[in-house]
Amino acid sequence: MKELELLLNRRWILKSEDKELYYKVRDSIGNIRKFATEKLGCQVIENSLLVKLEKIPSVPETFMGIEEFTSKEEYAFLCILLMFLEDKDAEEQFVISQLTEYVASNMPGGQVDWTLFTSRRRLVKVLRYAVSQGILRVTDGSDDLFMDEQAGEVLYENTGASRYFMRSFSRDIMDYARPEDFEESDWFEMDEDRGIARRHRVYKKLLFSVGMYREASTEEDFEYLKYYGRRLSEDLEQNFDCQVHIHKGSAFLIMGEDCHMGVSFPGNNVLSDIILLCCGKIREKVKQETWKVQKDERILIDTMEFDQMLKEVKAEFGSGFTKNYREMPEGEFLREISECLERWTLIRRDEKEKTVTVYPSAGKMAGHYPKDYTGGSQDE
């Protein structure tokens, strides 16, 4: 179902931006809603403005945040912007000074100092994100004017899509006391291991995450794969260009060339190449029995030993990197590569225990240079 794949790949499909695609997806809404409801437990929103599949993960991951945002204040600004737009009709216009006044009076912890460039820059970043998502349109002016000085004005138009940006909850979230309370909130009144909830969890983990891994909290999910794994694989492979790989301690959905569901790894960039080389080095150390794979298919090693592996990758293959990574200071290189590995859930660093857990996904792929590659070794 290509229409379902489109909804999995996008936040939503706005009628105002692509009318032909909007109607194409609406024509298939019956099949889409059946799959989303039965297999994912996700709601499909369909109205005169947009079509959206609510992609709510079973477990939130670091990579699921908004990449453009780098501070908590930006997330707060976005939430307050959505509050501000609640009282605006579709196509209603407003100037940025109206928004800044509203943000300052509703910001948790007190007012915002708009004389500070940092505050203005963060709000502009949020507004640009809102425009890119189709929540706002710039009618007149440039946000660079506001970035330069507090008095700069910009005229925006509300598209009406903001009302559907946040998910709808089945109960009052003011009762929630911890971030964990948001996880699978629709199933709070049910036994978490009942068949329907378990099926939804498994499908979500395969479609929304890099992979699913066996641990104490997922034993019931792997029990589901034991009995229904073949049926699940056939179901997903019939609907998408993909393969489902189920192992003793992990399971993955491997996308084919014609499958486009969100961001995939590896990408066509140098950072992905470096990560693949790291995965190759990890497999090499396992083959040499330098690193031992545990029963749960994971590897647990000391942080210093893992960082040494990253240094080896740079020393051996560094001449093939772009200038930015070749000349990057060692500490910055280790930090950036580790963060990328962790973002893709290939590893998890435990700063308190000074250990690194290497997940089975790191063993699913590897990169290497051609056999005639001669550069990169510090000994040469």
N, C-alpha and C positions, 0 to 999 in steps of 0.2 A: 504493500500500500504506500505509494509515493506520497499521497496526501498526508498520511499519518507521519511519515518520515519528515515532511516539511514542518509539521507542527512540533516534532521532537527537536528539530534543528533551530527553531526560532522561538522568540518569546511569544509572539503572536503574529497573525496576518491581518493587517489593517486594510479595510476596504478603501480608504482614502489614498493609500499608497500603491496598491496593486489590486484593482477591482476584478480583473480576470482570474487571478489566482484565488482571491477571496471566494468567488462563486464556485470555482472548481473544487475547493476544499469543502464548501458547504454542501455540494452535491454528494460528497462521500461521507457526510457527517454521521450517518447511521452506523457504518462499519467502524469508523474511527471511535465513536462513542462506545460501541460494544467492546472493542479491544481495550480502550482506556479504562473502562469500568470494570470489566471482568478480570483483566490481567494485571493492571497497574493500580487500580483503585484511585484513579485520578479523574478529576472533573473536567469536562469540556464546556467551555463558555462560548456561546454562539449568539450574536446579536447583530444589529444593523451597523455597528462600528467595526467589529472584529471577530475573529475566531481564535480561540486560545486553548491550549492544553495545559492544565495546571501540573507542572512537573515538580512534584514534591518528593524529595529523596527519602529513603528509609533512614539514612545516616548522613548528616551534613559533613562535607569535606572542605578542606581549605580552598581548593580550586573553585568551589562553587560561589565564592564571593564575586563582587563586581571588580574586575581587573583594573578599571580606571581609577578606583578609589584607593587611597593610601593612608587614610586616617579615619578615626571613629567619627569625627565631626562631619565628614562628608556623608556618612550614612545617616547621621542625625539630620543634616540639612535636607537630604532626600525625603526622609519621613515627614518632616515639617512641610516641605513643598507639596507632598501628597495631601496633607491635611489642609493646606491653603487652597488647593484645587478642588477639594470636596465641595466647597461653596460656590464654585464657578461652573457655569453652564458651558457646554460645548460651543466653541467659537468665541467665547467671551475673552476679552483682552485685558491685559494688566501691564503696568510698568514695573521695572525691577525694584524701584524704591518702595512700592507697596509690599513686595515680597520680603525685602530686607527688614522692614518694620515688623512684619508678622513673625519672621524667623527670630529676630531679637527678643520679642516678647514671649515666645514659646520655647526657646532653647533651654533644655534642661541645665540647671546649674547657674542660670543667670543670663544676662544680655551678651550680645556679640559685639565686639569692637570693629566696626566696618572701616575705621581709619587704618587698620592693619592690612597690609597687602596680602598676607597669608589667608586671612578670613575671606577677603574678596576673591582670591584665586580659588579657594576651595568651593565657594558657592558657584563660581563660574564653571568649574569642573562638573558640578552636579547638574547645572542647567544645560550644559552641552551634552551630558549623558541623557538627560530627559528629552532633548531635541532628537538625539540619535535613535532613541527608542520610540519616537512618534508620540510622546506625551505632550510636547510643546512644539510650537512653530515660532520662529523669529519673524515678526511682522515688520519691524523697523529698528534701525540702529545696529550696533555691534557690541557684544559683551566685552570687547577689548577696552571700550570706553569706561566701563565700570571697573575693569581690572586695573586701569591706570589711576582712576580716582573715584572716590565714593559718590560724587555727584553725577557720574556718568549714567545715562538712562538707556534702557532697551525696552522695546515694546514686544510682548509675547502674546501668543494666542493659545488658549487651552483647547486641545483636540477632543477631550472627553475620555480618552483612553486611560487616564490616570486612575479612574475608579476600579480598573481591572488589573492594575499592576500588582497589588498585594493579594495574597490568597485570602479566601474566606475561611473562617474557623467555625467549627460546629459548637463551640462553647466560648464563654467570655475569657479572653486571654488575660484579663486583669487578675484572674485566679492563679495564673502561672507564676511560680516562684523561682524556677531555674531554667536555663536554656534547654535542658533535656525535656522539659515539659512540652516543648513544641514538636518533638519527634513523634511521629505517628499519633498525633493528638486525636485523630478520628477514631482510634482504636482504644481509647482510654477505658471505655465501658465494656470492652470485650477481652477475652482471654487472648493474649498476644500470640499464642501458639496455635490458635484455631486455624483451620485450613485456609480460609479466605485471606486472613491477614498475612499468613505465612507465604501464600502464593504471591500476593502483592509485594511483599518485601523482596522476594527472590527476583522477580521480574524487574523491580526498580533498581536493585543493586547491579544487575547485568546491563541494564539500559542507561542508567544515570551515573554509574561509577566506573572506574578503570577495571575493577574486578571485585569479586567477593572472596573473603578469606575465612578459613575455619578458625574459630576460637570458641571459648565457652559460651558466649552470647549468641553464636550462630549455629550451634549444633542442630537445632530444629530445622534451620534452613537447608543445611546439607542433608538432613534426613529427607527433606522434600525432594532434593535433587536425586537422591538414591532411588526413590520410587517413581518420580515423575520427570526425571532429567531428559529422557529420550523424547517424551511428548513435548516438553518445553523447547527442546532444541529444534524439533520439527516445526513447531509453531513459529518460532522466531526466524528460522531459516526460510520459511515459506513467505513470510511477510517482508523480510529485509534481505539485502545482499550481505550475508554474514555467516559466520560459523560459531557455534557454541562449543567451547572446550571445557570439559568438566574433569577435574583432577581430585585426588584424595583430599587435599587441603585448600583448594582454590577452584574458581570457575571464572571464565572470561567469555565475553562476546567479542569476536574478532571481526571487524568490519571489512567488507570487500571494497573494491575500487569504486563501485557504483552506489555505495552506501554513504549517506551524508547526515549523520546525527550528531550535531554539535562539533566541538573541537576534538580532533583525533591526534594520536601520537603514533609515529613521529611526524613532526611538521617539516616543511621544506626550509630549514634554517640551520645555522651552525650550532646553536644550542642543542637542538635535537640530535645532531651528529655526535656531539660530545657525550650526551647522555647514552646514546647507543654504544659508544666506545667504552663507557663506564660499565654498561651491562655486559659487554664482551669480556672485560677484565674480571668482573665478578664471576662469570661462568668459568673463566680460565682458572681462577683461584679455587673454585669448587672442584674442577676436574683434577687439579694438582693436589687436592685434599688439604690445601692450606686453610680453607674455610669449610666448616662442616654444616651440612643441611640438616635441620632438626626434623622430627617426625611431622610437624605441622607445615613443612616445606619452607620454613623461614631460616634465616641465618642471623645469629646474634653475635656481634663483634664489638670490640672496644672502639670508641670514637677516634682515638689516635690512629688505630690500624686502618679504619675506613678512610680517614683523611690522607693517610699515606698512599692508599690505592688511588685516590684522586690525583695526587701529586705524580704518581707513576704514569697515569693517563696523559697528563700534560707534558711530562718529560718525553714520553715515547711518541706521542702524536701531535704535540704542540705546533710543530712547524706547518702542519696542515690546517691550523685554525686561522681565523681572520685576525688581523692585526690587533683588534680590540681584546681578544682572548689570549693572544700570544703575549702581549705586553701587560696584561692585567696582573696586579700584585697578587701574590700567592694567597693571602688571607681573603681577598675579595673573590678570587676564583673559587676557592673552597666554599665560601658562603653562597655564591650564586648557583653553583652546580648542585650543592646540597639542597638548597631551597627548591630548585626545579625538580630534583628527584623526589623530594617530599611532597611537592604539589601534585605530582602525578601518582602519588601513593606507591612509589617504587621502594621507598625506605621510610622509616620513622626514627627521628633522633630523640633520645631521652637525655636532656641536658643534666638532669639531676643524677641519673645513674651513669652518665658518660658512656652510653652505649648507642649503637645503631642497629635497628632491626631491618634486614633486607627482606622485602616481601617476594612471594613467588613470581609476581608480574615482572620483576627484573630479569628472571630467567626465561621469559617468553620471547625475548628478542635480543639481538646483539649486533654491533656494528664493527666493521674492520676496514682498513685501507687495502687497496690492491696489493697483491704479493710483491709487485715490483717497487712498492713504496720504500724509499731509503732514507727519508729525512726524519727529523724529530728526536732521535736519540741523543742524549747529552754526551754519550760516549763516543759519538762519531764526529 
